[in-house]
Amino acid sequence: MAIVVDVQDNLEKALRVLKKKMQLDGLQRELKNRRFYEKPSVKRRRKMQEAERRRRKARRRRRR
């Protein structure tokens, strides 16, 4: 998997586009999580909390 950003004239704009693509892809969060070792029990708990957060968010969207 590769993230491609075309650099025309403006390097700052290309960096902003790259950062936005990385954020949307979830790459920054993945890098942050992999920076330190995470015990399997902690990883499981975090994933369960993230799933619950997504469920609540989906439930809120359906009510509207």
Secondary structure, 3 states (H helix, E strand, C coil): CCCCCCCCCCHHHHHHHHHHHHHHHCHHHHHHHHCCCCCHHHHHHHHHHHHHHHHHHHHHHHHC
